[in-house]
Amino acid sequence: MSSTTSKCFNRLLFGLTDSLLRTVGARGRRQRTYLEQKPWKSILDTDAPTSQASLNRILGIIASLPGLLEDSDRIRPDQAATPSANQDEAISFCSHLVEFVGDLFIWRWDWECIHPQGASEIIVDPTVSLSVDENGIPLYRTVFFYSGIHQGKQLLIYNSALLVALELANGWNVEDAPRLALSNLFFRGLC
């Protein structure tokens, strides 16, 4: 890798890390960020090596998460309350949430096509594993194995975003968000 290429790659990596940290910080504050806007997402859609393109896409998807959290708080500030005050806004929010879950599913399917052996579940071998207790018994029956650090990071980001989205859906009594997302994708011809 040339010095110029290395510098460009390091700047890009710094920018993506900064973007991820801003998104995660905004998630904690539950406030929308500029990263959710179309011009930002279009930057992530540029041609890049396959692994980088996957990372760009998942970052573009999760950039919407702080906005979803903000909308949830705005529409229904008291999580115990039912969203009857503004039914249209609540329905629109739930629709966006289901669409977000669908976007995550599409990303995961595409990722699997690009990295068919990128992640696998393996049985823990207590003779070589660091995940054993003081008696040499495995702490976990199986663990995930990633073919590379980048694939592992991408799936950890995906899994984290999916867990937050499903937790939010559960709070809105949309427990069937995965089924609804799959139905929407099926009707749109995307699965």
N, C-alpha and C positions, 0 to 999 in steps of 0.2 A: 504494500500500500504506500503510495507516494506521500510525501509530507503535506502537500496541499490537500489531497484526498483525506488524509488522517485529520487535518484541522477542520475540514468541512464536516466530516463524520462526528467529530467531538462537539462541534457547535450544534449540529442537529440533535445529538444525544442530549446535550445540556438543555436545549429548547424543549424537547419532549419530556425530560425529567421535570423541568420547571412547570410545564403545562400539567403534568400529572399531579405535582404537589399543589398547584393552585386549585385543581379540581377537588383533590382530597380535602384541602383546607376549606373550600367552599362547601363541601358536603358537611363538614363539622358545623359550619355556621348556617347551613341550610339556606344559602343565598346563590342566586343565579350568577354566572360569570360570563365574561365576553367570549370565552372559549366555546360557548354554545351557539354563537352566531354563525351564519352561513359562510362568511368570508374566512373565518378561522378553519371551519371544517373543510372548505375547498382546498386549503393549503395541505391538509393531511391526505387529500385524494391524489396528490401528484404521484407520478411514476417513481417507484422506489423498488429496491430489491424485495423479493417476496416476503421475507421475514419482517423487514421494516414496514412494508405495506400493511401487514397484519396488525402490527403494533399501532400504526397510524389510525387504522380503522377502529380498533377497540378504544383508543383514546378519544376519537371523534364521537363514538357512541356514549362513552361514560361522561363526556362533557355536558350531556343533558341531565345527568343525575342531580346535581345541586339545584337546578331549576325545577325539577319534579318535586324535590323536597320542599323548596320554597312555596310552590303552588299548593302543595298539600297543607302546609301550615297556614297559608292565606285563606284557602277555601274552608278549612276546618281547623281552626286554631285549637279547639279542645278535642283531642283525639278520641275522647270517650263519646263525644256528641255525634249524632248522625248528620250527614251533610244535606239536610232538608232545606236549609236556608237558601241555597242557590243550586237547585237540582241540575240545571243545565250545565253549570260550571263543573259540578261534581262528576257528571257523566262524561264531559269532555276530558277532565283530568284522568279518570279511569281508562278512557280510550287511549290517551297518550301513554299511560303507564303500561298498558297491554302492548302497545306498539313498541315501546322501549324493550320489553321482554322479547318480542319478536325479532327486533334488530339484534339483540344479543344471540338469539338462537341462530339466525342467519350467519352471523360472524363465526359462531362455533362450528357450524357445518362447513363453511368455507375453509376455516382453519384446518379442520380434519382432512379436507381434500388436499390442501397444500402440504400438510405434515401428517401423512397417514400413520406413521409410527412415532409421532412426536410425543405422545404420552401413553403410558401403560401402567396398569396396576400389577405389582409383583408381590409374591409371597416373601415375607421377611425370613431370611436365613439367620438364625441366632448366632451362628459361628462367625459371621462376618459383619453383622449389623451393629451399628452404634445405638440403635433404638431397642435396647434390652434393659430389663431391670437388674437389680443387684444379684438375682438368682440366675441370670442368663435367659430369662423368659422374654420373648418379644413383647414390647409394649403395644404393638399394633400387629394384627395378623397380616395385613398387606400395607404397602406404601405405594405412592405414585412415583414413577420413574419418568423423567423427561429426557428426550434425546439431546437437548441443549439448554443452556441457561436462558436463552431468549424465549424458547418455547415455554419453559416453566414460568417465566415472568408473565408472558401473555395470558396463560391459562389462570394464573393466580389473580390477575386483574379481572379477567372475565368472571371467574367464580365469585370474587368479592362483589362485583357489580350486580350479578344475578342474585346473590343473597340479599343485598340491600333492596333491590327491586321487589323480590318476593316478600320480604318483611314489610315493605311499604304496602304492597298489594293486600297482604293479610290484614294490616291495620285498617284498610278500606273495605274489608270484607269481600275482596276479589280473590278468594283463595284459588279460583280456577283460572288465574291469569295465564299459566302456561298453556292450558287447553284452549283458551280464547286466542292466545297469540298464534298457536299452531293452526287454528281454524281460519284466522285472518290470513295467514301466510298461504294456506291451501287455496282459499278463494282468490287470492291475488296471483296464484300460479307460481309461488316462490318455493313451494315444497311439494 
